[in-house]
């Protein structure tokens, strides 16, 4: 099973075909080996670690991924590891596994963004379904991030005046009103507006409004 991640650097979509990685952090070697075999058989790429420290030392790989994380670990426990990587690895959903979890522990994990909290023993299909969902979410997050980079690059190509025109146009002002605010003619506003539409690759005014919303430009 493979994931496709969209990377667009110049306005045209280029898809990378990548085998999703399933990271496993568990200090029990029998669990690691069992999960490694299961994940390999499912067509994903397992990468195993016996501790949170070893996982943190591993270089980040771009592509769909998820983390199967034991709650109880010898050095840094699973919940603390989740907290540590939350900001930098939002594209890597976490599936917690534990032999003796409780409700407060699972609530804390889920509130912090975990997609599943499984108590051992659990069926293979339960875990595989959790992994499928986590990898789908990872791919979606990566696609959204790549799309946002493209939009930001297009916006960066606008001149200062074009950005002013764009902000006023998406706020709902007519060309004549924009011209009045900026002290330029309506014809000049139309010219700037046309360049904005081309550079932002907006086919319609609604497209431009949506792009502005992604960039956080208020209406």
N, C-alpha and C positions, 0 to 999 in steps of 0.2 A: 504494500500500500504506500503510495507516494503522495506528497503534498506539492502543490504548485504555489509559488510565492511570486507576486507581481512586483517587478522593480522597473520603474519608469523614470528615466533620467533626462529625457528630452521631449516629452510629450507623447511618445509612442510606447506602447506597453511591451515589455520584454519579460517573459516568464521563465523563472528558474525552476527546473525540476529537481527537487531535493527529497532525499529519504528522511522522513521525520526522525528526530532523536528522542528517545525516552531515557532520561537520566534516572538512575536508581541510587538512593542513598540509604543504606541499611547496614548495621554492624553485624548482622547474622549472615554468615557466608552461605548457609543453605537457602535462605530467602533470596539472596542476591542471585545465586545460580538458577533457582527455579524461575524467578522473574526474567532473568536474562534469556533463558530458553524460550519462555512463553512469548516474549516480545519479539525475539528473532523470528520465531515461527509465524508471527502475525505480519511480518514484512517490514517492521520498523528497525531502527538501529539502537540497540541498548548500549548504554555507557554506565558502568557501575562504579560506585565508591563505597568505602566502608565507613567514612566519616564526613561530617559537614566541612571540615577543614580541607580535606582532599578535593571535595567538590568545588569549593571556593577557589582553589588553586588552579582548577582546570580552565583553560581559555574559553571564552564565549564564542560559540559558533552561530552564524546567522542562518536561520531556517526554522521551520515549525518544530517545536519541542514541547515537552512537558516533564515534570519532575515527580517521581514517586518517592515520597519522603517518609521515613520512619519518624515517629514523634520522639522516641527515646533513643538518643545517640550518646556516645561516650564523652565527646568533647563539647560540642555545641548542639543543643537539642533542636528538633525539627521546627518548633514554633519560633525559636530565636533565629534560626536560619531563614525562615520565611520572612520575618521582620527585616532582616538584614538585606535581603535581595529584592524586596518588594518594589522599590523605586526603579532599579536598573534592569529588572527582568520581568516587566509586565507582559512580555510576549511568551512567557513560560509558565503556564498554569500548573498549580501544585495539587497532587493527589496524595493526601495523607494516609498512611497505614499504621496501625498500632495493635498491639496485643492486649492492651488494657486501657482503652480510652474511656473518658467520661463525658457527660454532656457539656459541662463548662469548657472543657478542652476543645471539643468539636465546635462549639459555638465561637470560641476565640479564633480557631483556624478558619472557619467559614467567613466570619466577619472581616478577617484580614485578606480574604480573596481566594481561599482554597476552593477548588471545584468539587472535591469529594473528600470524605473522611470515612475510611473503611476500617472496620475492626476485624482482625484476624480471628478465625479463618474466613476467607471469602472465596466465592467461586471465580474461576478463571474468566468467565464471560462477564461477570460484574466488573472486574478490573478492566477487561478489554473495552467494554462499553465506555467506562470512565476515561480511558486513554483516548478513544476515538473522539469523544466530546472535547477533551482538553486540547488535542492536536488541531481540531477544527477551529477552536477559539484562538489558538496560537497563530494559525495561518491567517485568520481574519484580522487579528491585531497587526501582524506584519504587513498585510496588504494595505491597511488603513494608514500605517506609518509611512509606507512608501508613497502612497498617494498624497499624503500631506506634504512630504518633502518636495514633490513635483509642484504642488500648488504654491508653496513658499518660494520655490525657485522662479516660478513665473512672476510672482508678485515682486520679487527682488529685481526683476528686469524692467519694471516700470520706473519712469522718471518721477521726481518729486511731484511735479504738476499732475502727472497722470494718476498718481495715488490720491491726490486731492480731489480730482474729478471723480475717480471711482468711488471714493467715500461719500461724496455728495450725491452722486447718481443713485447709488444703492440705498441711500436714505429716503429716496422718493422724490427728489427735486427734479424739475424739468430743466432742459438744457439752458433756457433763458435765465432761470433762477440760479443755476450753478454759475453761469457767466457773471451775474450780478454779484454774487458772493466773492468770486475770485477776481473781479475787475477785468474780465476778458470778454470777447465777443461770443455770441452764440455759435457762430461758425467755427471759432477756435475750439469751443467746448466740444462740438460734434467731432472735430478732427481728433482731439485727445480721447474722446469716448471710443471712437473707432479703433484707435491704437490699443486702448485698454482691452477691448473685446478680443482683438487679434492676439495680443501678448498673453492674455489669460486663457486663450482658447475657449472662450465662452460663446456658444452658438446662439444663445438667446439672453435676454435681460434676466430671466429667471435663473439661468445658469450662473450669471455674474453675481446675482444676489446670494446664491448658494455657496459660491466660492468665497465671497466676502464673509459669510457666516462662519465658514471653516477657519478663516484667518482671524476671526474675532473682531472684524470691523463692524461696528454697531450700525443698525439701520436707523 
